[in-house]
Amino acid sequence: MQPLEAIDVRFKVNTNINKTDICFYSVLQPPFSIHGLIYENHKFRRMPEAIAEAVSPGVHWLHSNTSGGRVRFKTNSPYIAISAKMTQVGKMDHFALTGSAGFDLFLDGKFHSTFRPPYEMEDGYQSLLELTNGNMKEVQINFPLYSGVSELYIGLQKDALVEEHTPYKIQKPVVFYGNSVTQGGCASRPGNAYPNILSRWFDFDFVNLGFSGNGKAEQNMVDYVAGLDMSMFIMDYDHNSPSVEHLQQTHPNMYKAIRAAHPQIPIIIMSAISLPWSLNRHYDRRDVIRKTYEDAVAAGDTNVYFWDGTENFAPYADYGTVEGDHPNDCGFHGMATSLSKLLKEIL
């Protein structure tokens, strides 16, 4: 049987860089700017390795998944290529490889295309995207959601201009802490995870500390997050708390630690997204989270907000997830749309 790309060339993944005038640049050098990641011990990471290792084996494994990572710059190159070396490639039966292991490209704040990874890749890939013209463009490339990257190079036409991207309107990062949904499972490409969407809509920098199956608000994680310089905190780890009792012990503790360290910033407290047939297992947990919010308001906090996942995800129940738990692109857009109503009040 012929492969599909032999029948329809639009399904072909082209990883050959057939350009004689291309020049590759490391994203670690100016004028490229990296956001949402640090570079430590030859690998991009979302937090320092020593702290991640101290939290749990799961967080240590996941902290080098590059969800929320971005590289930004300006160029007038008529094409853009990437050459990525990867330490881990996330392949799952319910998750598009373009989301778990791909990079996507935005020009002047609008989606252009995806650097599509070959399915058989093991340690990275190259890809090139042609642009419509050679005008100066603001470029953002989003890193993979569930894979590790050790090196990334940007390929541009040899004589093209390369300049710094316009700074974010809100430069002090918004920090998201949570679970697999926060990390981006299962968006079809990185730019469709809800933190990425909100960042584009409101023009803020951010750090994604969503850890799939491992957002449990351990004390050393709480201490680390509280020490970050941030403009807003969004707490979304309901799904990963192993029990209602665990949530009762950890949830108000995390809120209080963040508020003590940051008396003035907005804090959004989220409960898990839920579908109608799974609501019963979420009501008790939601009530714990809502109590954290209500107690904070009663104590005089005027800059704390509650987002109810059991209600706000309901309009997307039929078509918003891939398997009943993790949002697809429609579900993430719905989450972002609902959260944006809060952010318009706050920002």
C-alpha angles and dihedrals in degrees: 000000000000119000114253093247089061089059098039115024091199088074093057115113107216113202097163116111101210098178124121093190099052125125123190124216130191112242088221090072127077139288085039113085125204120211132188093015141076124209112229133158093356095307139091111244138177093222137004112294096229092057093045091050091051092053100056142309089257095054089045090055095045102040091084092053098109101224111155093018117138138177116205134190144130126250143159093210112136089223139026126208134183131207110193130184110201132197096195134017117205110219118175136163094237101038128078111238088225087066102037096041109008135094122224130205130226123188119198089346095307128107113255108170146306129265093230117215120220110248093231095053118124108176108018142302148223127239137170131205124197116222127215096245146350097257121130109274137185105236130201122177116191119215123230119281101221107021139078126245125197100174136014127186127184118217118211136164107283098246097036121126117250120193141161118283118245107269121255115267087233104038100174102084128251107227120217117195121185152082142306092306090054090048089055108260114187111004116139090231133010097255091062097064108110097245089053092049093050091047091057095044095050099027097234132143115236147181120221112214096170111139115193109239090347108079097118104138096240112189095249089050090049090051091050095048092046089056094057121104104239143160095211138002125219115192115199111153101118094116094059102047103108095220145002088254091055090050091050090054099044109029102067088038092059093045092050093048093051093045092049091052094041110031096175109038124103114255121200115198114201132192121209122282109251139193122218094256093052101043096104092065091051104045096080092046092047090052091055090052093046089051090056087055096044093048090050092052091046089053090056103265107150096176102060124102136191125217114193111213093190090063106028096052094046095094089060098047097112099046108011103089138052096222108357098281113050122057123241120210092284092051093049091049088051092051091049092048092052094044091047089068088062093043092053088059093045103040 
